[in-house]
Amino acid sequence: MRRDTAQPVGGGAPSPEEIRRRNLAVLLRHVHRDGPLSRAILAERMGLNRSTILALTTDLVAAGLVTEELPGQTGKAGRPSLVVRPETERVYVVALDVGADRLAAARIGLGGAVLDRTEAARVGGAFDPDDVIAALATMAHTMIRRAAPGATCVGVGVAFCGMVREEDGVVRYGPNIGWVDVPFGADLTTALGIGLRVRVGNNANLGALAERERGVGADSADLIYLHGDVGIGGGIIMGGEVLGGEGGYGGEIGHMVVNPGGRPCACGSRGCLEAEAGELALIAVAGRTDPPGRMVVEAIVDAAARGDVRAREALHQVGEWLGYGVANLVNIFNPSMVVFGGVLREIYLAAAAQVRSRLAVNGLLAVRERVRLRTSALAADATLIGAAELAFADLFTDPLQTVTRGCTDSA
Amino acid sequence: MRRDTAQPVGGGAPSPEEIRRRNLAVLLRHVHRDGPLSRAILAERMGLNRSTILALTTDLVAAGLVTEELPGQTGKAGRPSLVVRPETERVYVVALDVGADRLAAARIGLGGAVLDRTEAARVGGAFDPDDVIAALATMAHTMIRRAAPGATCVGVGVAFCGMVREEDGVVRYGPNIGWVDVPFGADLTTALGIGLRVRVGNNANLGALAERERGVGADSADLIYLHGDVGIGGGIIMGGEVLGGEGGYGGEIGHMVVNPGGRPCACGSRGCLEAEAGELALIAVAGRTDPPGRMVVEAIVDAAARGDVRAREALHQVGEWLGYGVANLVNIFNPSMVVFGGVLREIYLAAAAQVRSRLAVNGLLAVRERVRLRTSALAADATLIGAAELAFADLFTDPLQTVTRGCTDSA
């Protein structure tokens, strides 16, 4: 046999079953991301004819993943194209967030709506993994118990404030929570006991994905998301892909040293961005004794707005270091957007002048002239929404199989 | 018509002519990168049968791009597969390098051999673009004049020490040479006058590509190349691709501030990595008055090796700042390798202990445990070899057309 084009050896054509599975997944992904879409639009986007779309939606309706309905008045002549709508209330994932200053859980429906949500503040220091896992399992069970009767949980995803090996959910390093090499994903899967494997990702990477998919960074291919709590994490999307590096641990911008010999950091070094521009620095410079968390950050921002000099100076100083960090990242990455999330959202809003003036001094013209500095559109939900996208991954690989294996009545 | 798979609308199958052009380019790229290869190996690598390979090599032989010859003794029975060899002496590019402390030119043959080379040291400060262009044109004409009779120049590429807009070769910013928005590629194309469009790229990006293709970083998908002269440039390859960012200006790691309020930098800021760990800092701290360039760096390294205290302290200090820069990059990127090129090669060799101890303190375990620190294998030729790869780009898009349009007798 003569083969004229260079092809990978052993590639082979996909089977009809494989093609159907892929098309079901692609169709479902469209309505998940963009909400209800007409069959006509789906046919156009997917390059398929309407009879194929009909066959696919029939399968998805039968599986309880979508409904079809007549659209509202269109004003056009002819038979209207049915609208395909994701079954938001019936098909959902559980999203969890482990920050250094909070635990949070949400039930997020197909289509991306936050259906239910709970959060618990945590007081700083090291945390026993067993305690965290037990607390998360309780929160997850609560989310599942409160779901509509007959609703199906198709996945569980966790955003974690540290370095995670995504393949197996092992936490390699969580400096602000005191974890090293904890088999977090496996242990939480066991503790949950609902037959679904828990997927774990880095919180800033997931926040970056969430802002790109559903937030301020829509269609931004080169975006840096900075997530602040006690630490500062970076989620870096370059050319549309999350920057992982050799082991998948890229983006640890919180441990970029901006002030050599400066404030001690939980990593053992000094002057790291998170030690100078994170919550703890702000609290210390402002002379507060409150436990870390969003509340104290908001209190300092409020005090500064009311004219409190020490709070103002603290925000000024933290904004200056944040500006150094942002300028360095802009020079290194030439991003189209930098997004401030977590408590950095509040800090940036109160210290934007310092950040921008540092960028004007330290950023090179050709890169700083185009970058946009923005606050997270998803605010405190960014990491949860990113964790939900991780949890939906199986559904968008094999929709019918995944929904069949989902957890429907485990509460 | 029923279409079962989702395909981009209007994609269409490539024409037989287009397929042939691609296959010619792919085959030529194989022998360019790996040297002489048998038809049998090419057939296997490209997933094509031997009669197709025969047709392709016949075309390439007729165009003067490759030769075919019997291999040496193989010890195998049966008719030996002919070996396809690139026409290194007959098909070449001119590679140019504009550093802040030198101009260099080389004639580089198909297959990557450096056939001829010339270099001129330059004394610091701003340089008039017209002077640089005239000097480069003279060097390029010399390279072409010295080529074998009948040899064909198929492209001209330049490595430039600053930010370059690759589409049109405009230098956006060259702080150490004093250029802003110079239409360098277009003006050099005119000055050369040989009917070939000059392509311009950032020197560190090209050095990174060269080290990955032909140097110490072979098969390293996540590599950072640091190029030192008066400035420090970064070429960052992540997931096999050069990190460009939104405008293609990513990698300006020389302007990452490592020492806030530190030494003044040509960019107008203070404490940038290149201001603290570049040639000028080394020369100043060592108390020298020599003009910048490789010679003075080597003199300081030699003096330190002979026990000169001031030279040792200068290398120690510069190594410390370089270590901060490397640790930051390792935390941010999780690369598998960091390569020191240009004069940073000599500086790293003399100050490796400082760099490594900084990395041990400031690098997070999960990222630093796997990274390898290496010196450039291509040394002073890295940027030239990268520029040559840029110059070969047209040949690897459309080999026959490009070689026909090449410059054969312009000297």
Interface residues (C-beta under 8 A of the other chain):
Chain A: M1 R2 R3 D4 T5 A6 Q7 P8 V9 P14 P16 I19 R22 N23 V26 E44 M46 G47 L48 N49 S51 T52 M163 R172 Y173 A221 D222 G234 I236 M238 G239 E241 L243 G244 G245 E246 G247 G248 Y249 G250 G251 E252 I253 H255 M256 V257 V258 N259 P260 C267 G268 S269 C272 Y324 A327 N328 L329 N331 I332 F333 N334 P335 S336 V361 N362 L364 L365 A366 V367 R370 V371
Chain B: M1 R2 R3 D4 T5 A6 Q7 P8 V9 P14 P16 I19 R22 N23 V26 E44 M46 G47 L48 N49 S51 T52 M163 R172 Y173 A221 D222 G234 I236 M238 G239 E241 L243 G244 G245 E246 G247 G248 Y249 G250 G251 E252 I253 H255 M256 V257 V258 N259 P260 C267 G268 S269 C272 Y324 A327 N328 L329 N331 I332 F333 N334 P335 S336 V361 N362 L364 L365 A366 V367 R370 V371
